[in-house]
Structures are given as structure tokens and as C-alpha cells.
């Protein structure tokens, strides 16, 4: 009985880590995309 509880705790903690990594990855690429958009807008304004 204790073994099953330990496995469930291990799975839930790994899911929590995967969720954190997913959120961090999403934010990283979202911010990276915004930075690239800002760079291209800046280049476009300088070119005019």
C-alpha cells in the first residue's frame, strides 16, 4: 500500500516539473518572439 502511494507521489511531482518546464518554455519563446518583432519593427522604422 505504501509503495503505490510513493509511485503516485513520484508521478505527480514529475508532472508538476513538466508543467513548470512547459510554462517556462512557453514564456521564453513568447518573449523571444516579441523581441524579434520589436527588432524588425525598429529596422523597418530606420529603413524609412
PASEBA-1860 file (N, C-alpha, C; in nm, 3 decimals):
! residues 48
1> XXXXXXXX> 0.082/-0.119/0.000/0.000/0.000/0.000/0.087/0.126/0.000 ~ 0.191/0.126/0.079/0.279/0.244/0.083/0.353/0.261/-0.049 ~ 0.385/0.150/-0.114/0.458/0.155/-0.241/0.374/0.227/-0.348 ~ 0.245/0.198/-0.354/0.157/0.262/-0.452/0.149/0.412/-0.426 ~ 0.140/0.451/-0.301/0.134/0.593/-0.266/0.261/0.664/-0.310 ~ 0.376/0.599/-0.290/0.504/0.659/-0.328/0.510/0.679/-0.480 ~ 0.464/0.580/-0.555/0.464/0.592/-0.701/0.374/0.707/-0.745 ~ 0.256/0.718/-0.685/0.164/0.827/-0.720/0.226/0.963/-0.688
9> XXXXXXXX> 0.295/0.973/-0.574/0.361/1.098/-0.538/0.470/1.131/-0.638 ~ 0.545/1.028/-0.680/0.654/1.049/-0.775/0.599/1.097/-0.910 ~ 0.491/1.038/-0.957/0.431/1.078/-1.084/0.378/1.221/-1.077 ~ 0.313/1.256/-0.966/0.256/1.391/-0.955/0.367/1.496/-0.948 ~ 0.478/1.464/-0.881/0.587/1.561/-0.873/0.654/1.578/-1.010 ~ 0.665/1.468/-1.086/0.724/1.480/-1.219/0.631/1.557/-1.312 ~ 0.500/1.539/-1.296/0.405/1.616/-1.377/0.414/1.765/-1.343 ~ 0.434/1.795/-1.215/0.450/1.934/-1.173/0.573/1.995/-1.238
17> XXXXXXXX> 0.685/1.919/-1.240/0.807/1.969/-1.303/0.787/1.989/-1.452 ~ 0.719/1.893/-1.517/0.694/1.907/-1.661/0.608/2.029/-1.689 ~ 0.510/2.054/-1.602/0.424/2.172/-1.619/0.506/2.299/-1.603 ~ 0.596/2.302/-1.504/0.681/2.421/-1.484/0.771/2.444/-1.604 ~ 0.831/2.335/-1.655/0.919/2.347/-1.772/0.838/2.395/-1.892 ~ 0.716/2.344/-1.907/0.630/2.385/-2.018/0.595/2.533/-2.011 ~ 0.560/2.579/-1.892/0.526/2.721/-1.875/0.649/2.808/-1.900 ~ 0.764/2.765/-1.847/0.888/2.842/-1.866/0.926/2.845/-2.014
25> XXXXXXXX> 0.912/2.732/-2.082/0.943/2.726/-2.224/0.851/2.814/-2.306 ~ 0.722/2.811/-2.272/0.626/2.896/-2.343/0.661/3.043/-2.325 ~ 0.688/3.082/-2.201/0.721/3.223/-2.175/0.849/3.263/-2.247 ~ 0.949/3.172/-2.246/1.076/3.202/-2.312/1.055/3.231/-2.460 ~ 0.985/3.140/-2.530/0.967/3.158/-2.673/0.871/3.272/-2.705 ~ 0.772/3.297/-2.616/0.680/3.409/-2.635/0.756/3.541/-2.628 ~ 0.839/3.556/-2.525/0.917/3.679/-2.508/1.019/3.692/-2.621 ~ 1.081/3.580/-2.659/1.177/3.582/-2.769/1.109/3.630/-2.898
33> XXXXXXXX> 0.987/3.583/-2.922/0.912/3.626/-3.040/0.881/3.775/-3.035 ~ 0.842/3.824/-2.918/0.813/3.967/-2.905/0.938/4.050/-2.930 ~ 1.052/4.002/-2.882/1.178/4.075/-2.904/1.209/4.081/-3.054 ~ 1.192/3.968/-3.125/1.219/3.968/-3.269/1.124/4.061/-3.343 ~ 0.997/4.063/-3.302/0.902/4.156/-3.365/0.947/4.300/-3.342 ~ 0.990/4.331/-3.220/1.036/4.466/-3.189/1.159/4.501/-3.273 ~ 1.249/4.404/-3.291/1.370/4.428/-3.371/1.331/4.460/-3.516 ~ 1.241/4.380/-3.574/1.201/4.403/-3.713/1.125/4.534/-3.729
41> XXXXXXXX> 1.043/4.570/-3.632/0.972/4.699/-3.638/1.074/4.813/-3.631 ~ 1.175/4.798/-3.545/1.279/4.900/-3.534/1.359/4.913/-3.663 ~ 1.393/4.801/-3.725/1.465/4.804/-3.852/1.378/4.868/-3.960 ~ 1.249/4.836/-3.959/1.157/4.894/-4.057/1.147/5.045/-4.043 ~ 1.144/5.095/-3.921/1.136/5.239/-3.899/1.265/5.308/-3.940 ~ 1.379/5.243/-3.916/1.508/5.302/-3.955/1.523/5.304/-4.107 ~ 1.465/5.206/-4.175/1.479/5.196/-4.320/1.398/5.304/-4.391 ~ 1.294/5.354/-4.327/1.209/5.454/-4.394/1.271/5.591/-4.393
END
